[in-house]
Amino acid sequence: MPSDARQYSGVAERGADGRWIVSVNRVGEPRAGTEERTEDMSTTFTDGRVHDDVMAALGHVMDPELGRTIVDLGMVSGVDVARSASAPSDPLQASDSAPDPAENPAQAPDPSAPAWDVTVHLELTVPGCPLSDTIRRRITAALAGYPGGRLNVTIDTSTMSQGKLEALVARLKAERRANPFTRADSKTRIFAIASGKGGVGKSSVTANLAATFAAMGYDTAAIDADIYGFSLPRLFGITDRPTNLNGMLVPPEAWGVRLMSIGVFAGSDRAILWRGPRLQRSLEQFLTDVWWGEPDVLLLDLAPGTGDMTISVAQTLPNAELVVVTTPQPSASEVAVRAGLVALQMPLQVDGVVENMSYFDHKGERLRLFGEGGGERVARTLTDELGYDVPLLGQLPLVPELRETTEGGRPAVLDENGALADSDVARSFESIARALLAHEPGRAAA
Ligand SMILES: Nc1ncnc2c1ncn2[C@@H]1O[C@H](COP(=O)(O)OP(=O)(O)OP(=O)(O)O)[C@@H](O)[C@H]1O
């Protein structure tokens, strides 16, 4: 191996997304447009600098439940850094089969680079936190590829003291104020999924649409506002209860969607006979007693019809946008129009109509088992009555897999890895999701 093969100079900076940006030049062969630096990295990276770099990297590690960084939440109580006694500084350890650093500088093992023993003192908010493995993995990933040398990372895990936890929850509650979604600066798009009657697939559409947004990379939350006929926990395969952080509930998450439903509480199988103010209070509690962070998208699965819950939503979340689900036959589309017309009395905008079970694909032939035209009819009537364009956003096929997979705890639009499946139904949902995001909110009020 040529003796100069591993003489590189480098500049390492933390990018805005938390990843390392490393510019490396081979000494004596500067590339056009890059500055040649010959400093010895082992002296540039001191204990203090490594400590600061590690803290900066941890400042990008998100707590999976609270959606804040672990540094911001006070979960990193300290970082110890020391030169490792076992630093592999012998260049002879390098072999010819080692990757060429010039080809991939960020992953280049530099045998002359020092190693550092780094201990991250991590304090979990609750003992035995089920997500501690995820946090540990995120920490390890954030510290991988450090340009100043090899980091031997140990994560020392303990639980936050009661006093510190109380102070944290008090801080989060104060920040969250009453209803985080009505703040003028809220970036969350709220889509309330409505239908005129039961059984048209409103909950299936909500679950699959939420999973689609999450798979597209949007921070997604969902509320089962169908208090009497909740079904989202089953459709997401959620059996976990919310985490109770000193009276603040952290919703369980599945398939990238944070979900709140009466169904995630014990004793939820008992009949609920709430009406009026009590019902509205339940929605308010879902919004104010739950830590949602700041999702990009919040979906609400409304009860069928034009009942109390729709009124509650309109009062509690005046910036919600309505999506009406119908099937093609007149018996469904007529009542679906009524569900959309609540927007005449409430400050709700109707974004569009989704027609479900539109056709069954039989060997390439589209069989219209439930007739046709329902979605178009609802969209046209709502456009006429509301005085603004209410488009037909999509027509979804009748697919047995949608029932089987979704009822089995995985939204049918996802493959086993949680990515969008390569299927017509997934593509239809993606197109509906894109159309909703492209739709400008606030038009109804104009
Ligand atoms: N496109 C579809 N293809 C096949 N099955 C579907 C489709 N959409 C919904 N289903 C099935 O139809 C049934 C009713 O769907 P879902 O529960 O989503 O309707 P809903 O309108 O929310 O009803 P409710 O308000 O009464 O809960 C479920 O078994 C569901 O799996």
The ligand as a Gaussian input file, in Angstrom:
#p B3LYP/6-31G(d) Opt

LIG

0 1
 N      -62.906000      -0.678000      -0.573000
 C      -63.255000      -1.694000       0.221000
 N      -63.121000      -2.988000      -0.211000
 C      -63.477000      -4.020000       0.582000
 N      -63.964000      -3.907000       1.812000
 C      -64.126000      -2.650000       2.317000
 C      -63.772000      -1.496000       1.557000
 N      -64.018000      -0.411000       2.309000
 C      -64.511000      -0.849000       3.493000
 N      -64.589000      -2.191000       3.496000
 C      -65.111000      -3.041000       4.558000
 O      -66.473000      -2.661000       4.786000
 C      -66.796000      -2.715000       6.176000
 C      -67.264000      -1.340000       6.650000
 O      -66.192000      -0.445000       6.579000
 P      -65.913000       0.667000       7.691000
 O      -66.059000       0.115000       9.060000
 O      -64.659000       1.337000       7.315000
 O      -67.158000       1.593000       7.386000
 P      -67.686000       2.846000       8.185000
 O      -68.321000       3.703000       7.158000
 O      -66.644000       3.439000       9.015000
 O      -68.777000       2.204000       9.076000
 P      -69.176000       2.597000      10.570000
 O      -69.312000       4.068000      10.589000
 O      -70.459000       1.878000      10.737000
 O      -68.051000       2.125000      11.410000
 C      -65.550000      -3.183000       6.873000
 O      -65.617000      -4.572000       7.049000
 C      -64.432000      -2.828000       5.890000
 O      -63.308000      -3.651000       6.023000

